[in-house]
Amino acid sequence: MFGRKRRDPVEVRSEETPTGGRRSVATSVREVPLDLAFRAATDYEHYAEFMPRTVEARVESRTEDEVVFQTALDFLVKRVRYRLRLALDRAAGRVTWSMIDGDLARCEGSWQFEDLGGGKTRITYTTWIEVDYAIPKRALNKLVGASLPDVIERTVERARALGQSGA
């Protein structure tokens, strides 16, 4: 197909919130071990290298089960900065986050990783974004809902790279 890689399917469900934001869920089953997928999704120090639209990434603090992370995303019309508090539950294969402060009205979400056996993992990425400035609905839909397959794809690529490097 003209040099493009075939992508595994990503199911995306997205809805507008009552306040005009966007809540979206992306799910995909991938051939990648759960531990590597979890490591890639929580590799915040390197997000600017592999996550879509991420132009800055800095961990302010990290413990075994919590991270405070500052990031900036290029949202085409505006560079958006915010800080997140992330709760990591390795045993459950789950990461949840909420915004501490920043340029958005709301930013919440989660990763869920489910081991399906045989090296396969169901990956679910959920995000709820609300802005408190004017942005066309079409642009918000594209930036939030339409970018989720890329988020999963880049995370899987990162997980595979971590596995190959033995890191």
C-alpha positions as CSV (number, residue, x, y, z in Angstrom):
1,M,0.0,0.0,0.0
2,F,2.4,2.6,-1.2
3,G,5.1,2.0,1.5
4,R,2.7,2.5,4.4
5,K,2.9,0.1,7.3
6,R,-0.2,-1.9,8.0
7,R,-1.6,-0.9,11.3
8,D,-3.4,-3.1,13.7
9,P,-7.0,-2.0,14.3
10,V,-7.7,0.5,17.0
11,E,-11.3,0.9,18.1
12,V,-12.0,4.5,19.1
13,R,-15.2,5.7,20.8
14,S,-15.5,9.4,21.3
15,E,-18.2,11.7,22.7
16,E,-18.7,15.4,23.3
17,T,-19.1,16.2,27.0
18,P,-21.9,18.5,28.2
19,T,-19.3,21.3,28.6
20,G,-18.0,21.0,25.1
21,G,-14.9,18.9,25.8
22,R,-14.1,15.5,24.4
23,R,-14.1,12.1,26.2
24,S,-12.5,9.3,24.1
25,V,-11.5,5.7,24.5
26,A,-9.2,3.8,22.2
27,T,-8.7,0.0,22.5
28,S,-6.5,-2.4,20.6
29,V,-5.1,-5.9,21.0
30,R,-1.4,-6.0,20.2
31,E,1.4,-8.5,20.1
32,V,3.5,-7.0,22.8
33,P,4.1,-8.2,26.4
34,L,2.1,-6.4,29.1
35,D,5.2,-5.4,31.1
36,L,6.9,-3.8,28.0
37,A,3.6,-1.9,27.1
38,F,3.3,-0.6,30.7
39,R,7.0,0.5,30.7
40,A,6.6,2.3,27.4
41,A,3.4,4.1,28.6
42,T,5.1,5.2,31.8
43,D,8.4,6.2,30.1
44,Y,7.6,9.9,30.7
45,E,11.2,11.1,30.5
46,H,11.2,10.2,26.8
47,Y,7.7,11.2,25.8
48,A,9.0,14.0,23.6
49,E,10.9,11.4,21.6
50,F,7.9,9.2,20.7
51,M,4.5,10.5,21.7
52,P,2.5,12.4,19.1
53,R,2.5,16.2,19.5
54,T,4.7,16.1,22.6
55,V,7.3,18.8,22.4
56,E,8.3,18.9,26.1
57,A,8.4,16.3,28.8
58,R,9.8,16.6,32.3
59,V,9.3,14.4,35.4
60,E,9.1,16.5,38.5
61,S,8.9,13.6,41.0
62,R,8.6,9.9,40.8
63,T,7.9,7.2,43.4
64,E,6.9,3.5,42.8
65,D,3.3,4.4,42.5
66,E,3.0,8.1,41.7
67,V,4.5,10.5,39.1
68,V,4.2,14.3,38.8
69,F,4.9,15.1,35.1
70,Q,5.0,18.4,33.2
71,T,4.5,18.3,29.5
72,A,3.7,20.5,26.5
73,L,1.8,19.5,23.4
74,D,1.6,21.2,20.0
75,F,-2.1,21.5,19.4
76,L,-1.6,23.2,16.0
77,V,-3.3,26.5,17.0
78,K,-1.6,26.6,20.4
79,R,1.1,25.0,22.5
80,V,-0.6,23.6,25.5
81,R,1.3,23.1,28.8
82,Y,0.1,21.2,31.9
83,R,1.2,19.2,34.9
84,L,-0.3,15.8,35.7
85,R,-0.4,13.6,38.8
86,L,-0.3,10.0,37.7
87,A,-1.1,6.9,39.8
88,L,0.7,3.8,38.8
89,D,-0.7,0.4,39.7
90,R,1.6,-2.2,38.1
91,A,-0.1,-5.2,39.6
92,A,-3.4,-4.1,38.0
93,G,-1.8,-2.9,34.8
94,R,-3.3,0.5,35.2
95,V,-2.2,4.1,35.2
96,T,-4.6,7.0,35.9
97,W,-4.0,10.7,35.8
98,S,-5.5,14.1,36.5
99,M,-4.3,17.6,35.8
100,I,-2.7,19.6,38.6
101,D,-2.6,22.8,36.7
102,G,-2.1,24.1,33.1
103,D,-3.6,25.5,30.0
104,L,-6.6,23.1,29.9
105,A,-9.8,23.2,31.8
106,R,-9.6,19.5,32.4
107,C,-7.3,16.6,31.5
108,E,-8.0,13.2,32.9
109,G,-7.4,9.7,31.7
110,S,-6.0,6.3,32.0
111,W,-4.1,3.4,30.5
112,Q,-5.3,-0.2,31.1
113,F,-3.2,-3.2,30.1
114,E,-4.7,-6.7,30.1
115,D,-2.6,-9.7,29.5
116,L,-4.3,-12.0,27.0
117,G,-1.6,-14.6,27.0
118,G,0.7,-15.6,24.2
119,G,2.5,-12.3,24.3
120,K,-0.7,-10.4,23.5
121,T,-2.0,-7.4,25.4
122,R,-5.3,-5.5,25.2
123,I,-4.4,-1.8,25.5
124,T,-7.1,0.7,26.5
125,Y,-6.3,4.4,26.5
126,T,-8.9,6.8,27.9
127,T,-8.8,10.6,27.9
128,W,-11.1,13.4,28.8
129,I,-10.0,16.9,27.6
130,E,-11.8,20.2,28.1
131,V,-10.5,23.5,27.0
132,D,-11.5,26.9,28.4
133,Y,-10.6,28.9,25.2
134,A,-12.1,28.9,21.8
135,I,-11.2,26.0,19.6
136,P,-13.3,24.7,16.7
137,K,-15.1,21.4,17.5
138,R,-13.6,19.8,14.4
139,A,-10.1,20.7,15.6
140,L,-10.7,19.4,19.1
141,N,-12.1,16.2,17.7
142,K,-9.1,15.7,15.5
143,L,-6.6,16.5,18.3
144,V,-8.2,14.2,20.8
145,G,-10.2,11.4,19.2
146,A,-8.4,11.1,15.9
147,S,-4.9,11.1,17.5
148,L,-5.6,8.2,19.8
149,P,-4.6,5.5,17.3
150,D,-1.2,7.2,17.0
151,V,-0.8,7.3,20.8
152,I,-1.3,3.5,20.9
153,E,0.8,2.8,17.9
154,R,3.7,4.9,19.2
155,T,3.5,3.3,22.6
156,V,3.6,-0.2,21.1
157,E,6.6,0.8,18.9
158,R,8.3,2.1,22.0
159,A,7.6,-1.1,23.9
160,R,9.0,-3.2,21.1
161,A,12.1,-1.0,21.0
162,L,12.6,-1.4,24.8
163,G,12.3,-5.2,24.4
164,Q,14.9,-5.3,21.6
165,S,17.3,-3.1,23.5
166,G,16.9,-5.2,26.7
167,A,16.4,-1.9,28.6
